[in-house]
Amino acid sequence: MDFTHAKAPASKKIALVAHDHMKPILSEWCEKHSEKLKLQHLFATGTTASKLSNDTGLAVSPLLSGPLGGDQQIGARIAEQTLDMLIFFWDPLASMPHDPDVKALLRIAAVWNIPVACNPSSADYLLSSPMLDQAYDYRVPDYNAYQKSRV
């Protein structure tokens, strides 16, 4: 696979996802970091978006519920390079009927080389990074070269 570069803008587009019993933890985390988060463009799946908006007052663009396609919507936006970061509070000890969706979302985030936090500690690190508020150049798959190699 060939690679090229993409540039994340100074104001990031951040996807926020949490499994049901992790939603209160994500909400608390967002409240703690609301001053920084209100400077970003936030997206969230289904009930997570409603809960975060109600609990924190942050503007969060809602997508579908995760199991009903919201995880795939986020994955598609990552592949289209219209999301810059993924905050996904999931519980590795709980069984989930939509586990394949979770794995696919984490895989696509890794393929497209975007920052991912899976718990409050790693999310704290991402939000405290000096790169949060500045443009950031990073490596991504070169889809045009990939298409040409397939013809």
GIDAGI-V655262 format. One record per helix or strand of 2 or more residues. SS is the DSSP state (h for helix, s for strand). FROM is the first residue (numbers start at 1). TO is the last residue. If there is no record, write none. Layout:
BEGIN
ss	from	to
SS	FROM	TO
SS	FROM	TO
END
This chain:
BEGIN
ss	from	to
s	3	8
s	13	18
h	20	32
h	34	37
s	41	44
h	46	56
s	60	62
h	66	68
h	70	79
s	85	89
h	99	111
s	115	117
h	120	128
h	130	133
s	136	141
h	143	150
END
